[in-house]
Amino acid sequence: MKDSEQNSTYEAAVERSRKLEADIMAHPGKYKVLTGDRPTGRLHIGHYFGSLQNRVRLSKMGVPTFILIADYQVLTDHDAFSEISQNTRQLVIDYLAAGITPGPNTIIYPHSYVPEANQLMLPFLTLVSNAELGRNPTVKEEIQSAGIKSVNAGMYTYPVHQACDILFCKATVVPVGKDQLPHLELTRTIARRFNEKFSPGNPVFPEPQALLSKTPSILGLDGSQKMSKSRGNAIMLSATEDETAALIKKAKTDADRHITYDPENRPEVSNLLMLISLCTNEEPDVVASKIGDGGGGALKKMLTEVLNETLRPLRNERKRLEADPQYIRQVLLDGAAAARKVAVETLNEVRTVMNMEI
């Protein structure tokens, strides 16, 4: 696809997302959200501003929300399976500390505990071709960025597994970034093909819509790459205030003492300004005008103060939750039980339309 075609497609997705957002605001109970993370480590401020705050907002609005911890998917490109259980618990602590309240309307669960949802993988795989799996641009990029030389089959098929995660609960909305749109489009394709083949005229699965993040891409403290724990350029939500200050002090800026918001020509400075903006709800150029000729030192000082102030309640709640591991475990067990109940109903419906009942 040419760049112009990609831009046009993305602009269309943005417009659909804008209309979807407006309708969710007006009719929150009409929709069902599926979102989540892979348990590869604790969450950082990029996750917080990019997705976690939005999950809290949607769930508090009353939108039924399924929050998936995609533990199986860690196996596709990570060898750190010994840390999956620990990372899963830390994700739950981050979710709860950020303001997510588990319950009948907000379910947090690991998909390895919902076998009925995973069982959808078999019929779904029959609805896509090897060629379609092989040309998924997101998978290609993930293989390249991870430096994987021997690609296991799970890497190619995990977009189908994502379709299982989304469709088992009949989610209608999936919050995604631009890079995840191809995955969601495959889910929509699988839903459409399943309905047409097995249940024409009476669709089993909805075709979920993308809710695109409004938060600009957050760079790491190096100012050149996406924030990531593996790149060593992230501030974790679990970091102390002193650790946060030390990390920000090392953040890259430039030699110009006059602070301006110019993402194209001054990405490092502009990224720090945007982080302040996300904490204070002021426009980045307004923040820049306040700092003026204060230089990188004043910029980093302001970011340290506002970020620590913003995260202080979350971090205090994190400490409280870490002291109660049994509660965290119970949240996961309750969530898995609730998700599994939904998955059993969906799998039974799937068996029925595929004429597999006994």
VMD Tcl script that draws the C-alpha trace (Angstrom):
set ca {
  {0.00 0.00 0.00}
  {1.33 3.44 -0.91}
  {1.95 6.07 1.79}
  {-0.90 8.22 0.46}
  {-3.29 5.25 0.64}
  {-2.12 4.40 4.17}
  {-2.65 8.00 5.29}
  {-6.10 8.07 3.73}
  {-7.02 4.78 5.43}
  {-5.74 6.03 8.77}
  {-7.58 9.35 8.45}
  {-10.78 7.40 7.79}
  {-10.10 5.32 10.91}
  {-9.61 8.50 12.94}
  {-12.93 9.89 11.74}
  {-14.75 6.63 12.57}
  {-13.11 6.65 16.00}
  {-14.22 10.24 16.62}
  {-17.85 9.36 15.87}
  {-17.58 6.20 17.98}
  {-16.25 8.18 20.93}
  {-19.19 10.59 20.71}
  {-21.71 7.75 20.69}
  {-20.01 5.98 23.60}
  {-20.30 9.19 25.61}
  {-24.02 9.33 24.84}
  {-24.77 5.59 25.19}
  {-22.05 3.89 27.30}
  {-24.13 0.78 28.04}
  {-24.57 0.08 24.36}
  {-20.93 -0.98 23.95}
  {-18.52 -3.56 25.31}
  {-14.76 -2.91 25.51}
  {-11.89 -5.41 25.29}
  {-8.46 -4.12 26.19}
  {-5.34 -5.39 27.94}
  {-1.59 -5.96 28.08}
  {0.97 -8.68 27.83}
  {2.62 -9.39 31.22}
  {6.19 -8.60 30.17}
  {6.84 -6.17 33.04}
  {5.38 -3.40 35.11}
  {3.60 -0.50 33.42}
  {5.30 2.84 32.80}
  {4.01 6.37 32.34}
  {3.61 5.80 28.60}
  {1.03 3.12 29.41}
  {-0.59 5.35 32.02}
  {-1.15 8.35 29.77}
  {-1.58 6.33 26.56}
  {-4.14 3.74 27.64}
  {-4.62 3.21 31.37}
  {-6.31 6.55 32.05}
  {-8.71 5.88 29.17}
  {-9.62 2.45 30.57}
  {-10.43 4.01 33.91}
  {-12.55 6.65 32.18}
  {-14.52 4.12 30.11}
  {-15.16 1.78 33.02}
  {-16.30 4.64 35.28}
  {-18.68 5.77 32.51}
  {-20.38 2.38 32.80}
  {-19.02 0.75 29.64}
  {-18.75 -3.03 30.26}
  {-15.01 -3.64 30.14}
  {-12.95 -6.83 29.80}
  {-9.28 -6.29 30.71}
  {-7.16 -9.11 29.36}
  {-3.77 -10.14 30.65}
  {-2.38 -11.86 27.56}
  {-0.03 -14.32 29.25}
  {0.03 -16.89 26.43}
  {1.18 -14.24 23.98}
  {4.35 -13.64 25.99}
  {5.51 -17.04 24.73}
  {5.54 -15.88 21.10}
  {8.59 -13.62 21.39}
  {9.84 -13.67 25.00}
  {11.87 -16.27 26.88}
  {11.08 -14.76 30.29}
  {8.22 -17.17 31.04}
  {9.57 -17.61 34.59}
  {8.37 -14.07 35.36}
  {4.86 -14.27 33.83}
  {3.07 -14.94 37.13}
  {4.88 -12.14 38.95}
  {4.34 -9.71 36.07}
  {0.64 -10.61 35.95}
  {0.20 -9.66 39.60}
  {2.09 -6.41 39.07}
  {-0.17 -5.50 36.14}
  {-3.23 -5.98 38.32}
  {-1.70 -3.76 41.01}
  {-1.04 -1.06 38.40}
  {-4.63 -1.33 37.10}
  {-6.22 -1.07 40.53}
  {-3.91 1.68 41.74}
  {-4.79 3.72 38.67}
  {-8.47 3.60 39.57}
  {-9.95 0.54 37.89}
  {-12.54 -1.13 40.11}
  {-13.05 -4.85 39.40}
  {-16.58 -6.17 39.50}
  {-19.46 -7.38 37.32}
  {-18.93 -4.51 34.87}
  {-15.11 -4.59 34.82}
  {-13.43 -7.99 34.56}
  {-9.66 -8.52 34.83}
  {-8.42 -11.97 33.80}
  {-5.49 -13.91 32.26}
  {-6.47 -15.68 29.04}
  {-4.62 -18.87 29.97}
  {-7.41 -19.40 32.55}
  {-10.19 -19.20 29.95}
  {-9.76 -22.37 27.83}
  {-13.13 -21.99 26.11}
  {-12.02 -18.67 24.60}
  {-8.76 -20.21 23.43}
  {-10.70 -23.08 21.86}
  {-12.12 -20.62 19.31}
  {-8.61 -20.59 17.78}
  {-9.26 -23.79 15.81}
  {-12.31 -22.69 13.81}
  {-10.90 -19.18 13.42}
  {-7.67 -20.50 11.87}
  {-9.73 -22.15 9.14}
  {-11.04 -18.74 8.11}
  {-7.69 -17.13 7.25}
  {-4.91 -18.06 4.86}
  {-1.18 -18.44 5.49}
  {-0.61 -15.54 3.12}
  {-2.86 -13.25 5.16}
  {-0.99 -14.13 8.34}
  {2.39 -13.68 6.69}
  {1.76 -10.17 5.38}
  {0.41 -8.65 8.61}
  {2.56 -5.48 8.92}
  {2.39 -5.35 12.71}
  {3.71 -8.89 13.04}
  {6.51 -8.14 10.60}
  {7.51 -5.06 12.58}
  {7.43 -6.92 15.90}
  {9.62 -9.69 14.50}
  {12.11 -7.13 13.22}
  {12.16 -5.00 16.38}
  {12.62 -8.07 18.60}
  {15.45 -9.33 16.38}
  {13.86 -12.76 16.11}
  {15.74 -15.01 13.69}
  {13.72 -18.19 14.14}
  {10.04 -17.25 14.13}
  {7.70 -19.69 15.85}
  {4.23 -20.35 14.46}
  {2.65 -18.65 17.47}
  {4.07 -15.33 16.31}
  {2.25 -15.56 13.00}
  {-0.98 -16.83 14.49}
  {-1.28 -14.56 17.50}
  {-3.38 -12.02 15.58}
  {-5.90 -14.88 15.32}
  {-5.51 -15.51 19.04}
  {-6.24 -11.82 19.56}
  {-9.42 -12.34 17.56}
  {-10.37 -15.06 20.06}
  {-9.72 -12.63 22.92}
  {-11.88 -9.94 21.35}
  {-14.71 -12.06 20.00}
  {-15.29 -14.54 22.82}
  {-16.94 -11.75 24.85}
  {-18.44 -10.17 21.73}
  {-16.57 -6.92 22.30}
  {-17.72 -4.06 20.11}
  {-14.93 -1.59 20.91}
  {-11.16 -2.13 21.09}
  {-8.94 0.81 22.11}
  {-5.84 0.63 19.90}
  {-2.97 2.65 18.56}
  {-2.27 3.11 14.87}
  {0.10 0.11 14.78}
  {-2.61 -2.26 16.05}
  {-5.17 -1.46 13.36}
  {-4.10 -4.40 11.11}
  {-4.70 -6.83 13.99}
  {-8.16 -5.46 14.58}
  {-8.96 -5.55 10.88}
  {-8.12 -9.27 10.86}
  {-10.50 -9.75 13.81}
  {-13.23 -7.99 11.86}
  {-12.50 -10.20 8.85}
  {-12.70 -13.37 10.96}
  {-16.00 -12.26 12.52}
  {-17.46 -11.47 9.10}
  {-16.30 -14.74 7.52}
  {-17.54 -16.81 10.47}
  {-20.98 -15.20 10.32}
  {-21.23 -15.60 6.55}
  {-20.12 -19.23 6.57}
  {-21.78 -20.64 9.67}
  {-24.62 -18.30 10.57}
  {-25.78 -16.25 7.57}
  {-28.55 -13.84 8.41}
  {-28.09 -14.31 12.16}
  {-24.55 -13.14 13.04}
  {-22.87 -14.67 16.08}
  {-20.06 -12.13 16.33}
  {-20.05 -8.33 16.02}
  {-17.36 -6.61 13.95}
  {-15.55 -4.60 16.62}
  {-14.60 -0.98 16.04}
  {-11.30 0.75 16.79}
  {-11.21 3.49 19.41}
  {-7.96 5.30 18.64}
  {-5.96 6.86 21.44}
  {-6.07 10.65 21.59}
  {-2.71 10.78 23.37}
  {0.23 11.44 21.03}
  {2.93 8.79 20.92}
  {5.06 9.13 24.05}
  {8.77 8.86 23.47}
  {11.23 7.56 26.01}
  {13.58 9.80 27.97}
  {16.10 9.46 25.14}
  {13.64 11.36 22.97}
  {14.19 9.13 19.95}
  {12.28 5.88 20.54}
  {8.95 4.79 21.97}
  {9.04 4.51 25.75}
  {9.88 0.96 26.74}
  {11.30 -0.79 29.79}
  {13.47 -2.97 27.55}
  {15.10 0.13 26.05}
  {15.86 1.59 29.47}
  {14.13 4.88 28.62}
  {10.98 4.55 30.75}
  {9.69 5.80 34.09}
  {7.79 2.99 35.77}
  {4.59 3.73 37.68}
  {6.16 1.86 40.60}
  {9.28 4.07 40.67}
  {9.86 6.21 43.77}
  {9.85 10.00 43.58}
  {13.63 10.06 43.95}
  {14.05 7.46 41.21}
  {11.76 9.51 38.98}
  {13.81 12.65 39.61}
  {17.06 10.83 38.82}
  {15.67 9.43 35.55}
  {14.33 12.79 34.40}
  {17.65 14.43 35.25}
  {19.30 12.12 32.70}
  {16.69 12.82 30.01}
  {18.04 14.12 26.73}
  {17.32 17.75 25.73}
  {19.35 20.08 23.48}
  {21.69 23.08 23.68}
  {19.09 25.83 23.09}
  {18.16 27.41 26.45}
  {14.98 28.95 25.09}
  {12.32 26.29 25.48}
  {9.86 25.88 22.59}
  {7.42 23.19 21.56}
  {8.61 21.95 18.17}
  {8.16 18.16 17.85}
  {9.75 17.99 14.40}
  {12.94 19.92 15.13}
  {13.20 19.51 18.92}
  {11.74 16.04 19.67}
  {13.49 15.56 23.02}
  {12.42 18.91 24.49}
  {8.94 18.62 22.99}
  {8.44 15.16 24.48}
  {9.19 16.45 27.98}
  {6.84 19.39 27.41}
  {4.11 17.01 26.32}
  {4.55 14.94 29.49}
  {4.11 18.09 31.57}
  {1.04 18.93 29.49}
  {-0.48 15.53 30.21}
  {-0.05 16.18 33.94}
  {-1.30 19.78 34.01}
  {-3.81 19.79 31.11}
  {-2.08 22.87 29.68}
  {-1.06 22.98 26.04}
  {2.65 22.17 25.52}
  {3.38 25.55 23.95}
  {1.84 27.27 27.00}
  {4.12 25.22 29.24}
  {7.08 26.18 27.05}
  {6.27 29.89 27.35}
  {6.26 29.60 31.15}
  {9.72 28.08 31.15}
  {11.05 30.54 28.56}
  {14.84 30.86 28.81}
  {15.09 28.57 31.82}
  {16.68 25.87 29.70}
  {16.69 22.12 30.12}
  {17.24 22.37 33.88}
  {14.02 24.29 34.48}
  {12.15 22.00 32.07}
  {13.28 18.88 33.93}
  {12.56 20.44 37.33}
  {8.99 21.26 36.30}
  {8.42 17.77 34.87}
  {9.77 16.11 38.01}
  {7.46 18.15 40.25}
  {4.24 17.74 38.26}
  {4.80 14.06 37.42}
  {5.52 13.10 41.02}
  {2.48 15.08 42.16}
  {0.27 13.38 39.54}
  {1.45 9.88 40.40}
  {1.60 10.28 44.19}
  {-1.92 8.93 44.88}
  {-1.37 6.00 42.51}
  {1.96 5.14 44.10}
  {0.53 5.28 47.62}
  {-2.27 2.94 46.56}
  {0.29 0.66 44.90}
  {2.10 0.23 48.22}
  {-1.14 -0.67 49.96}
  {-2.07 -3.22 47.29}
  {1.37 -4.83 47.23}
  {0.90 -5.61 50.91}
  {-2.24 -7.65 50.12}
  {-1.22 -10.35 47.60}
  {-4.22 -12.54 48.44}
  {-6.60 -9.80 47.31}
  {-4.73 -9.46 44.00}
  {-4.97 -13.22 43.48}
  {-8.68 -13.15 44.26}
  {-9.28 -10.37 41.71}
  {-7.69 -12.60 39.06}
  {-9.60 -15.73 40.12}
  {-12.91 -13.87 40.18}
  {-12.17 -12.29 36.81}
  {-11.20 -15.63 35.27}
  {-14.41 -17.23 36.55}
  {-16.54 -14.41 35.14}
  {-14.73 -14.44 31.78}
  {-14.98 -18.21 31.58}
  {-18.74 -18.10 32.11}
  {-19.03 -15.77 29.10}
  {-16.66 -17.93 27.06}
  {-18.67 -21.12 27.75}
  {-21.84 -19.44 26.46}
  {-20.06 -18.23 23.31}
  {-18.42 -21.59 22.62}
  {-21.76 -23.36 22.97}
  {-23.27 -20.94 20.48}
  {-20.36 -21.56 18.11}
  {-20.75 -25.31 18.37}
  {-24.44 -24.99 17.61}
  {-24.04 -23.00 14.41}
  {-21.18 -25.30 13.29}
  {-23.45 -28.34 13.82}
  {-21.15 -29.89 16.40}
  {-23.64 -30.44 19.20}
  {-23.92 -33.97 20.62}
}
mol new
graphics top color blue
foreach p $ca { graphics top sphere $p radius 0.5 }
foreach p [lrange $ca 0 end-1] q [lrange $ca 1 end] { graphics top cylinder $p $q radius 0.2 }
display resetview
